[in-house]
Amino acid sequence: MPKHTPRGDVMTAFTRPWLETPDALVEKGSFHYGTFRQPFRRINPLDADVFPRLIRNMRLKEWQHFALVNDDIYISLALFNAKLLALAQVCVYDRRRGEPLFYERKVLPGAMKLPSELWDDRASYRGRGFVVEIHNHLNEGAHHISFSIAATKTLPAVKGQFTCFEPLEKNEPMIVCLPLGKGRALYSHKCIATAKGTLRVGDEEVSFAPGDAYGLVDIHKGYYPYVMKWYWATAGGYRDDGTLLGFNLTNNQVRDQRAYNENGLWVDGKLHLLPPVRFEGVSTKVSETWQINDEEGRVSLTFQPEVFRFVDVQALVLRSRYRGPYGTFSGWIKDDEGRTHEIEQFFGMCEDFYLRV
């Protein structure tokens, strides 16, 4: 496995290289694998020689997910296109009330737009009574997110307008292309960012302000196996000195996770790469905690669920089983220089994900 020297004077047992970013994700029919320093100008998985061209788009799974968070509210927003089925989702979990408001629209894949670059392009779904718009604007260092969903018999109307700030001169996103086998790969762009915006639920309006609010960005395209599965954990929070910390931890189907993974810790915008992790004690009960650890002594977290979101879909060849708890993380993570960062009641989410399609 190739090695690199982490920033600072301390070497850790785990290392993986940061690579300069090529112009395109795929060149001459092949993916560029690795962890990259800058966003790709062209995100072009359809140019990979991995399936017959006529079915490549049908096998490509792609989504954009944003978490928008302040002390009281966690918004999880996603446009997910599995090609046989596409989902537009907005979940608003108000910790003061203890129950999530879950809005979902199952749509035809062609009704959803997902972009092939992030510098100045849009992801969107626009349907009657359900609109989600995402303007990826990395040339201006920001993502603009808006949504408007009409009231139903059981849910109030919800509307939001947010900006996640990702200035590349200050923030180091985690940009990876990771092997899934037989020439297949996943691409992901993740970061934690300061955020601002306004949420309206029914007649109540809540402001999200920088210094209190933050956003977690998760943009993804992949040629997954017929059965997709993973565990995922993410959260963030501000320390007393105003430093924003956040992490992304995944155990998935990537080959050789010591060389290729999407695990990282952000400290005030700087990214520290982490080893593979394992999830233990995974349960669907709020009374039972999850444990997330690695083998290098750099990650030790306990996740305490507060509430679960369940999604189960059975439709012909499609089978989905999703368990998405919201809750708090406690423990610690060590950065590249060996410094320990305490994680004290950071609020976030986990996923136990299964999809056969």
URWO-V186349 format. One record per residue. RES is the residue in one small letter. PHI is phi in whole degrees, 0 to 359 (999 if undefined). OMEGA is omega in whole degrees, -180 to 180 (none if undefined). NEAR is the number of other ideal C-beta (glycine too) atoms within 8 Angstrom. Layout:
# URWO-V186349
RES,PHI,OMEGA,NEAR + RES,PHI,OMEGA,NEAR
This chain:
# URWO-V186349
m,999,178,6 + p,294,-176,6 + k,236,172,7 + h,219,176,8 + t,265,179,5 + p,298,174,12 + r,303,-180,5 + g,96,-172,7 + d,260,-173,3 + v,264,172,8 + m,266,174,5 + t,250,180,11 + a,295,179,4 + f,266,173,10 + t,215,168,11 + r,211,-170,13 + p,280,166,9 + w,263,-174,7 + l,253,170,9 + e,291,-172,6 + t,273,173,9 + p,293,180,8 + d,295,-176,6 + a,226,177,11 + l,297,-179,12 + v,240,175,11 + e,226,-179,8 + k,54,175,3 + g,82,-175,7 + s,237,176,9 + f,285,166,11 + h,270,-179,11 + y,270,173,8 + g,139,175,9 + t,249,-167,11 + f,241,-172,13 + r,280,-175,8 + q,229,177,8 + p,299,175,11 + f,287,172,14 + r,288,179,7 + r,235,176,9 + i,252,-165,12 + n,236,-179,9 + p,299,179,15 + l,291,176,7 + d,273,-179,7 + a,283,177,13 + d,277,-173,5 + v,239,174,9 + f,224,169,7 + p,307,-172,5 + r,307,-176,5 + l,295,-177,4 + i,245,-178,8 + r,302,-177,13 + n,297,180,7 + m,292,-179,7 + r,269,-178,10 + l,274,174,12 + k,262,-178,14 + e,212,180,8 + w,200,167,12 + q,232,180,12 + h,231,176,11 + f,230,167,17 + a,257,-179,14 + l,236,-161,16 + v,225,163,14 + n,228,-174,9 + d,297,-174,3 + d,250,-168,7 + i,230,175,12 + y,239,177,13 + i,255,174,14 + s,247,-174,13 + l,234,-177,13 + a,213,164,11 + l,246,-172,16 + f,236,-178,11 + n,239,177,12 + a,266,175,12 + k,77,169,12 + l,284,180,8 + l,209,175,11 + a,237,-177,15 + l,232,168,13 + a,253,-173,15 + q,225,170,13 + v,222,177,14 + c,240,178,13 + v,245,178,13 + y,251,178,13 + d,262,-175,11 + r,295,180,10 + r,293,-178,5 + r,259,172,5 + g,86,179,7 + e,226,178,7 + p,277,169,9 + l,259,-172,12 + f,245,179,8 + y,247,-179,12 + e,217,175,9 + r,230,173,10 + k,274,-172,6 + v,224,173,11 + l,292,-176,5 + p,305,-178,11 + g,291,180,4 + a,277,-176,8 + m,245,178,13 + k,250,173,7 + l,230,-169,10 + p,276,178,10 + s,257,173,6 + e,202,-174,11 + l,246,-175,10 + w,288,179,10 + d,195,-178,7 + d,205,-171,10 + r,234,166,9 + a,249,-175,12 + s,198,162,11 + y,222,180,14 + r,232,177,5 + g,231,180,10 + r,297,178,3 + g,74,-177,5 + f,206,-178,11 + v,229,173,11 + v,229,180,12 + e,230,176,12 + i,231,176,13 + h,251,175,9 + n,282,-169,15 + h,227,-176,11 + l,295,175,12 + n,294,173,6 + e,246,176,5 + g,71,-176,11 + a,204,168,11 + h,237,179,14 + h,253,-175,10 + i,236,174,16 + s,219,177,10 + f,208,179,12 + s,211,-176,8 + i,230,-178,11 + a,288,177,7 + a,295,174,6 + t,241,179,5 + k,296,-175,3 + t,243,-175,3 + l,231,176,9 + p,284,173,7 + a,297,179,9 + v,223,-178,16 + k,211,-180,9 + g,211,177,15 + q,219,-173,7 + f,221,170,15 + t,229,170,10 + c,257,-175,14 + f,265,179,11 + e,231,177,13 + p,289,-173,8 + l,291,176,10 + e,284,-180,4 + k,241,-176,5 + n,257,175,12 + e,250,177,9 + p,290,173,12 + m,266,-177,14 + i,241,-174,12 + v,226,167,13 + c,228,-167,11 + l,236,-175,13 + p,285,175,11 + l,247,178,14 + g,107,176,7 + k,54,178,5 + g,79,-180,9 + r,272,-177,11 + a,207,168,14 + l,243,172,13 + y,247,178,13 + s,214,175,13 + h,232,-177,13 + k,228,172,12 + c,196,168,13 + i,250,-171,11 + a,216,169,13 + t,295,-175,11 + a,214,172,15 + k,215,177,9 + g,163,-178,13 + t,222,176,10 + l,243,173,14 + r,238,175,12 + v,241,-173,11 + g,61,180,8 + d,262,-177,3 + e,264,178,6 + e,243,-179,6 + v,233,179,11 + s,264,174,6 + f,245,-175,14 + a,239,174,8 + p,305,-174,8 + g,95,174,7 + d,238,-175,8 + a,260,174,14 + y,212,178,13 + g,233,173,15 + l,246,-175,16 + v,259,-180,14 + d,218,-178,14 + i,241,-161,12 + h,208,170,13 + k,216,-178,11 + g,199,172,14 + y,266,-176,13 + y,282,171,9 + p,298,178,8 + y,305,174,4 + v,254,178,7 + m,258,177,12 + k,203,176,8 + w,194,164,10 + y,247,-176,12 + w,215,176,11 + a,219,178,18 + t,207,178,13 + a,192,177,12 + g,206,178,14 + g,177,179,13 + y,259,172,10 + r,280,-179,7 + d,299,180,4 + d,275,179,4 + g,90,178,7 + t,291,178,8 + l,267,175,13 + l,250,174,16 + g,200,179,13 + f,215,173,14 + n,227,-178,14 + l,225,-176,13 + t,219,166,12 + n,238,-171,10 + n,225,-174,9 + q,264,180,9 + v,294,176,12 + r,284,175,9 + d,56,-175,8 + q,288,172,9 + r,290,179,10 + a,269,-173,7 + y,223,173,14 + n,204,179,13 + e,235,179,12 + n,257,-178,13 + g,199,175,12 + l,238,175,12 + w,254,176,17 + v,234,-179,10 + d,53,177,7 + g,91,-179,8 + k,273,-177,8 + l,263,174,10 + h,241,-176,11 + l,280,-174,12 + l,241,179,15 + p,286,172,12 + p,300,180,10 + v,233,175,13 + r,235,178,9 + f,253,-179,12 + e,231,179,8 + g,73,-179,8 + v,298,-174,7 + s,214,175,7 + t,249,180,7 + k,247,179,6 + v,291,-180,9 + s,278,-175,3 + e,245,-178,8 + t,268,172,8 + w,262,176,14 + q,241,178,10 + i,233,-177,15 + n,219,173,10 + d,237,-179,13 + e,260,-177,7 + e,254,-179,8 + g,76,-180,6 + r,247,-179,10 + v,227,176,14 + s,214,-175,8 + l,229,170,15 + t,244,178,10 + f,249,178,14 + q,251,180,9 + p,296,172,15 + e,251,-178,10 + v,205,-180,12 + f,250,168,10 + r,245,-178,12 + f,246,173,8 + v,227,177,9 + d,230,180,7 + v,230,174,8 + q,231,-178,6 + a,213,-180,6 + l,54,-177,3 + v,277,-176,7 + l,264,175,13 + r,223,-179,10 + s,235,175,12 + r,223,-174,8 + y,237,175,13 + r,235,-174,11 + g,234,180,14 + p,279,168,14 + y,257,-180,14 + g,178,-174,14 + t,243,177,10 + f,251,173,15 + s,222,-179,10 + g,140,-179,11 + w,203,174,9 + i,222,177,14 + k,262,180,11 + d,272,-177,10 + d,299,-178,10 + e,269,179,9 + g,87,177,9 + r,283,-180,6 + t,266,178,7 + h,248,180,11 + e,288,175,6 + i,253,-173,14 + e,246,176,6 + q,58,174,7 + f,289,-179,12 + f,269,-179,12 + g,195,-176,16 + m,214,172,13 + c,236,173,14 + e,222,165,11 + d,243,-166,10 + f,244,173,11 + y,219,176,11 + l,216,175,13 + r,246,-178,10 + v,203,none,12
